[in-house]
Amino acid sequence: MKKKILIIEDDIIIRKELQVLLNNQGYEIEGRDMLKDVREEMQAISPQLVLLDISLPEKNGYDICTEIRSFSKVPIIFVTSKNTMMDELNSIMLGGDDFITKPYNIPILLARVNALLRRAYQDQGEEIIEYQGIKLFVERNLVSYQDKEIELSKTEFRILLLLMKNPKKIVSRMELIEDLWQNRTYIDDNSLSVNMTRVREKLGRIDVRDFIHTKHKQGYCI
Protein backbone atom coordinates (compact mmCIF):
# COMPACT_ATOMS: atom_id res chain seq x y z
CA MET A 1 0.00 0.00 0.00
CA LYS A 2 1.00 3.62 -0.52
CA LYS A 3 3.01 5.32 2.19
CA LYS A 4 1.21 8.38 3.58
CA ILE A 5 3.14 11.65 3.96
CA LEU A 6 1.84 14.58 6.00
CA ILE A 7 2.99 18.02 4.78
CA ILE A 8 2.75 20.80 7.39
CA GLU A 9 3.40 24.02 5.49
CA ASP A 10 1.51 27.33 5.75
CA ASP A 11 2.57 28.57 2.30
CA ILE A 12 -0.24 27.17 0.15
CA ILE A 13 1.78 27.39 -3.09
CA ILE A 14 4.70 25.41 -1.67
CA ARG A 15 2.33 22.95 0.00
CA LYS A 16 0.47 22.27 -3.25
CA GLU A 17 3.74 21.93 -5.19
CA LEU A 18 4.95 19.34 -2.70
CA GLN A 19 1.61 17.54 -2.83
CA VAL A 20 1.71 17.25 -6.62
CA LEU A 21 5.38 16.26 -6.63
CA LEU A 22 4.97 13.50 -4.04
CA ASN A 23 1.64 12.31 -5.43
CA ASN A 24 3.36 11.78 -8.76
CA GLN A 25 5.89 9.57 -6.97
CA GLY A 26 3.13 7.29 -5.71
CA TYR A 27 2.76 8.61 -2.17
CA GLU A 28 -0.56 9.39 -0.48
CA ILE A 29 -0.46 13.00 0.70
CA GLU A 30 -2.23 14.95 3.44
CA GLY A 31 -1.54 18.70 3.53
CA ARG A 32 -2.08 20.99 6.53
CA ASP A 33 -1.07 24.57 7.32
CA MET A 34 -1.01 23.82 11.06
CA LEU A 35 -1.73 21.12 13.64
CA LYS A 36 -3.68 22.55 16.56
CA ASP A 37 -4.30 19.32 18.47
CA VAL A 38 -1.12 17.50 17.48
CA ARG A 39 -1.80 14.12 19.08
CA GLU A 40 -5.41 13.85 17.89
CA GLU A 41 -4.68 14.98 14.34
CA MET A 42 -1.60 12.79 13.99
CA GLN A 43 -3.54 9.75 15.17
CA ALA A 44 -6.36 10.55 12.75
CA ILE A 45 -4.04 11.02 9.75
CA SER A 46 -1.59 8.25 10.75
CA PRO A 47 1.25 9.27 8.38
CA GLN A 48 4.41 7.26 7.75
CA LEU A 49 6.48 10.46 7.34
CA VAL A 50 6.08 14.17 8.13
CA LEU A 51 7.48 17.09 6.10
CA LEU A 52 7.51 19.97 8.57
CA ASP A 53 8.15 23.68 8.07
CA ILE A 54 9.75 25.60 10.95
CA SER A 55 7.99 28.98 10.55
CA LEU A 56 4.30 28.34 11.15
CA PRO A 57 1.41 30.35 12.62
CA GLU A 58 0.54 29.79 16.30
CA LYS A 59 3.07 26.97 16.86
CA ASN A 60 6.44 26.74 15.16
CA GLY A 61 7.77 23.54 13.68
CA TYR A 62 10.05 22.92 16.65
CA ASP A 63 7.08 22.91 19.03
CA ILE A 64 5.12 20.53 16.79
CA CYS A 65 8.10 18.21 16.44
CA THR A 66 8.52 18.12 20.23
CA GLU A 67 4.85 17.25 20.69
CA ILE A 68 4.99 14.51 18.06
CA ARG A 69 8.07 13.00 19.67
CA SER A 70 6.23 12.73 22.99
CA PHE A 71 4.13 9.90 21.55
CA SER A 72 5.45 8.89 18.11
CA LYS A 73 8.68 7.90 16.35
CA VAL A 74 7.33 8.77 12.88
CA PRO A 75 10.15 10.08 10.62
CA ILE A 76 10.23 13.90 10.39
CA ILE A 77 12.01 15.97 7.74
CA PHE A 78 12.22 19.73 8.27
CA VAL A 79 11.72 21.62 4.98
CA THR A 80 12.45 25.27 5.66
CA SER A 81 13.92 28.54 4.41
CA LYS A 82 15.89 28.82 7.67
CA ASN A 83 19.35 27.56 6.83
CA THR A 84 21.70 28.45 9.66
CA MET A 85 23.77 25.84 11.44
CA MET A 86 21.76 26.48 14.62
CA ASP A 87 18.47 25.80 12.80
CA GLU A 88 19.78 22.48 11.56
CA LEU A 89 21.17 21.60 14.98
CA ASN A 90 17.87 22.45 16.71
CA SER A 91 15.98 20.33 14.20
CA ILE A 92 18.09 17.27 14.94
CA MET A 93 18.26 17.86 18.72
CA LEU A 94 14.46 18.08 18.96
CA GLY A 95 13.95 14.78 17.17
CA GLY A 96 13.94 15.61 13.46
CA ASP A 97 15.46 12.97 11.18
CA ASP A 98 16.58 15.22 8.32
CA PHE A 99 16.77 18.87 7.26
CA ILE A 100 16.24 20.34 3.76
CA THR A 101 16.37 24.04 2.89
CA LYS A 102 14.20 26.01 0.47
CA PRO A 103 14.35 26.36 -2.43
CA TYR A 104 14.81 22.62 -2.36
CA ASN A 105 16.50 20.48 -4.97
CA ILE A 106 13.74 18.11 -6.16
CA PRO A 107 15.89 15.00 -6.82
CA ILE A 108 17.59 15.41 -3.43
CA LEU A 109 14.26 15.90 -1.64
CA LEU A 110 12.80 12.77 -3.26
CA ALA A 111 15.93 10.77 -2.54
CA ARG A 112 15.89 11.75 1.14
CA VAL A 113 12.19 10.98 1.52
CA ASN A 114 12.68 7.58 -0.08
CA ALA A 115 15.81 6.80 1.93
CA LEU A 116 14.24 7.79 5.24
CA LEU A 117 11.11 5.73 4.60
CA ARG A 118 13.24 2.75 3.63
CA ARG A 119 15.37 3.03 6.77
CA ALA A 120 12.39 3.56 9.06
CA TYR A 121 10.28 0.69 7.79
CA GLN A 122 12.72 -1.88 6.40
CA ASP A 123 12.45 -4.05 9.52
CA GLN A 124 8.74 -3.58 9.96
CA GLY A 125 7.84 -6.16 7.33
CA GLU A 126 4.33 -4.84 6.90
CA GLU A 127 2.20 -1.75 7.10
CA ILE A 128 0.59 -0.94 10.44
CA ILE A 129 -2.43 1.35 10.65
CA GLU A 130 -2.94 2.85 14.09
CA TYR A 131 -5.80 4.87 15.56
CA GLN A 132 -6.52 5.61 19.23
CA GLY A 133 -3.97 3.01 20.30
CA ILE A 134 -5.52 0.27 18.17
CA LYS A 135 -3.11 -1.26 15.65
CA LEU A 136 -4.09 -3.10 12.49
CA PHE A 137 -1.32 -5.30 11.03
CA VAL A 138 -2.06 -5.24 7.31
CA GLU A 139 -0.26 -8.37 6.13
CA ARG A 140 -1.34 -10.61 9.01
CA ASN A 141 -5.05 -9.72 9.39
CA LEU A 142 -4.25 -9.00 13.02
CA VAL A 143 -5.56 -6.30 15.36
CA SER A 144 -3.97 -5.41 18.70
CA TYR A 145 -4.66 -3.12 21.63
CA GLN A 146 -2.23 -2.62 24.51
CA ASP A 147 -0.89 -6.11 25.25
CA LYS A 148 -3.68 -8.10 23.57
CA GLU A 149 -4.16 -9.15 19.95
CA ILE A 150 -6.60 -11.20 17.90
CA GLU A 151 -6.71 -12.52 14.34
CA LEU A 152 -9.49 -11.44 11.97
CA SER A 153 -11.03 -13.24 9.01
CA LYS A 154 -10.37 -11.71 5.60
CA THR A 155 -13.81 -10.07 5.54
CA GLU A 156 -13.57 -8.82 9.14
CA PHE A 157 -10.16 -7.37 8.37
CA ARG A 158 -11.41 -5.53 5.26
CA ILE A 159 -14.24 -3.95 7.28
CA LEU A 160 -11.89 -2.67 9.98
CA LEU A 161 -9.29 -1.57 7.42
CA LEU A 162 -11.77 0.61 5.52
CA LEU A 163 -13.06 2.20 8.72
CA MET A 164 -9.58 2.85 10.14
CA LYS A 165 -8.45 4.42 6.86
CA ASN A 166 -11.36 6.85 7.20
CA PRO A 167 -11.42 7.84 10.89
CA LYS A 168 -14.29 10.08 12.00
CA LYS A 169 -15.89 9.73 8.56
CA ILE A 170 -19.15 7.87 7.99
CA VAL A 171 -18.60 4.90 5.68
CA SER A 172 -21.89 3.86 4.11
CA ARG A 173 -23.09 0.25 4.03
CA MET A 174 -22.93 0.38 0.23
CA GLU A 175 -19.28 1.47 0.32
CA LEU A 176 -18.46 -1.43 2.60
CA ILE A 177 -20.41 -3.94 0.50
CA GLU A 178 -18.76 -2.78 -2.72
CA ASP A 179 -15.29 -2.95 -1.13
CA LEU A 180 -15.87 -6.39 0.36
CA TRP A 181 -17.69 -8.13 -2.44
CA GLN A 182 -16.87 -6.16 -5.59
CA ASN A 183 -16.66 -9.30 -7.73
CA ARG A 184 -20.07 -10.65 -6.69
CA THR A 185 -23.26 -9.66 -8.48
CA TYR A 186 -25.48 -9.92 -5.41
CA ILE A 187 -24.87 -10.02 -1.69
CA ASP A 188 -27.47 -10.28 1.02
CA ASP A 189 -27.30 -7.05 3.06
CA ASN A 190 -27.46 -9.21 6.17
CA SER A 191 -23.95 -10.56 5.38
CA LEU A 192 -22.47 -7.17 6.27
CA SER A 193 -24.41 -7.00 9.54
CA VAL A 194 -23.23 -10.48 10.52
CA ASN A 195 -19.58 -9.65 9.80
CA MET A 196 -19.83 -6.30 11.57
CA THR A 197 -21.13 -8.09 14.67
CA ARG A 198 -18.17 -10.46 14.49
CA VAL A 199 -15.69 -7.59 14.22
CA ARG A 200 -17.18 -5.90 17.29
CA GLU A 201 -17.18 -9.16 19.21
CA LYS A 202 -13.50 -9.79 18.44
CA LEU A 203 -12.57 -6.23 19.37
CA GLY A 204 -14.35 -6.78 22.66
CA ARG A 205 -12.10 -9.76 23.36
CA ILE A 206 -9.10 -7.40 23.40
CA ASP A 207 -10.99 -4.84 25.53
CA VAL A 208 -11.89 -2.50 22.65
CA ARG A 209 -15.52 -1.50 23.08
CA ASP A 210 -17.70 1.21 21.53
CA PHE A 211 -15.08 1.70 18.82
CA ILE A 212 -17.33 1.22 15.78
CA HIS A 213 -20.46 3.38 15.86
CA THR A 214 -23.61 2.80 13.82
CA LYS A 215 -25.04 5.90 12.17
CA HIS A 216 -28.74 5.29 11.56
CA LYS A 217 -29.56 5.04 7.84
CA GLN A 218 -26.04 6.27 7.00
CA GLY A 219 -23.43 3.64 7.81
CA TYR A 220 -20.61 3.24 10.31
CA CYS A 221 -17.73 5.30 11.68
CA ILE A 222 -14.95 5.11 14.25
N, C-alpha and C positions, 0 to 999 in steps of 0.2 A: 504494500500500500504506500501511497505518497507520504513523504515526510511533511509535517506541517510546520511552517515558519511564521512566527509572529513578528511583525514590523511595528516598532513603536517610534513614530516620527511625526512631529507636528507640522512639518512642511509638506503640504498635500501633494505638491508636484514631485518632490523627491520620493515620497511614500508610494505614489502611483507608479513612478518609474521603476522602483524596486519591485513592486508587485508584478508588473508586466514582465520584467526581466526574469524573476524567479519562477513565475508561472510558466514561462516558456521553457524553463529547465526541468519542468515536471514536478515542482513543489506545490503543495497546497498553501495558500497564503491568507493570513488574517492581518489586516492593517488597522492600527489604532493611533490616535494622536496623543493619548494619555491612558494610564491605568489608574483609576481612582481607588478602587478596592482591589489591590494587587493580588492577594490570595484568591479571592472569589473569581476574578476574571481569568487568572491563569489556570485555575482548575476547570473553568468552563471551556476555555479555548484548548487547553492541553497541547501546547506546541512541543515539537522536538528541538527547536532552536529559536532563540530570540535575537533579532537585530535591534539594538537599542541606541537611540540618540542620547547625548548628554544634556543638551539644552532643551528643556521641555517646560511647558507651563505647569504651574502648581508644584509639581515634584520634578527634580532633575533626574537624569538617568542614573546617577550614583545612588540616590535614595531608592529608586525602583529596584536596582540591582541588589541592594542590601536586603530589601524586603523579600525578593524572590529567593535569595540564598538562605533565608531563614526557614524555608520549607521545601526547596527544590534544588536539584543539581543540574537542571536543564542548561545546555550550553548557551552562553551569551556572548555575542560579538557587539562591541561598541562601534557604531558608524557615526562619525562626528566631524565637524569642522575644526574642533579644538585639537591642536596637534603638538602641544608642548610635551616635553618629557614627563612633566608632573601629571598631565592629564592621562598619559598612557600608564604611568605607574599607579595612579589612583584606580584606574579601570581594573588593572590586574589585582591590586591589593584588596579591592572590594568584591572580588569573585568573578570578574569578567574573564572569558577564555581567550579573547582576541580583540584587536583594536585596529580599525581601518579609518583613515581620514578621507574627508570630502575635499575636492571631487575625487571619487574613488575610481580606481582602475578596474573595469568590469571583469576581465579575465582573472585578476587577482582576487577580487571579491568572491567570484563563483568558486574558485579553487579553494579558498579558505572555508567557505560554507561547506563545500563537499568534504574537505579533509576533516573538519571538526565533527560533522555528523558521522563520518566513518569511524573516527576515533571513539566518539561517545557511545556508539551503538554496536560496535563490531562484536562485543562479547555478549550482547543482549540476546541474540539469536532469534528474536521475534519482536513484533511491535506490541507495546502495552498501552492500552487506553485507560486513563485514570480520571475519576470524577468523584469528589467528596470522599476520598480515601478508598474507593472501590476500584480494583484493578481488573481489567479484562485482558487476558493473555491470548492474543489473536491466533497464534498458530496451534494452540493446545485446547481451544474451546474451554478455557478454565477461567473462573472468576474467584477473586480472593478479597477478603476484608480483614484487616488486622492480622491475626495469626491463623485464620481459617480460610480454606479454599474448597471449591467443589467444581466438578466437571459438568458441563452442559452438553445436551444433545446439539446436533448441527442446527436444528430449527430454533431451539432455545437460545443458542449463541447468536444467531442472526438477529433475533428480536432485540436482545440486549445491546448488541453492537450498533444497530441503527439508532436506538434510543440514546446511547452514550455518545454517539457522534453528533447528536443534535440536542445537547442539554438545554433544558428550559424551553424547548420548542415542542409544540404539539405535533406528534407524528400520527397521521390519520390511519385508520384501520386499512383503508385501501392502499396506502403507501407501504404498510407492513406486508399486506397480502401480496402485492406486486413484487416486492423485494424477496419474499420468501419462496413464492411459487410462480416465478415469472415464466417458466416453461410449461405450465399446466393450464389447460383451457378453462377449467372450472374447479373451484375449491369451496367447500362448505365453509361459510363464515364462522361456524362453530369451531373449526380447526384452530383458528387464531386464538379464540377464547381459551381453549383447552391448553394450548402451549403457553399462553400468557400466565395462566394459573400455575403451570409447572415452573415457569421462571421465578415467579414470586415465592413459590414454596421452597425452591432451592436456595434463593437468596435468604429466606428466613432461617435456613439451616446454618448459615454463617453469620447470623445475627444482623442481617440487613432487612429492615422492615420499613414499610411506607416509602419505598424508594421509587417505585413506578406508580404514577397516579393516573386514574381514569378520568378523562374529560368527557362528560356526557355528550353524546352525539357528535363528538369531534375526534377522539382518539386517545393517545396516551402521551405522557411526558414524564421526565425525571427532573 
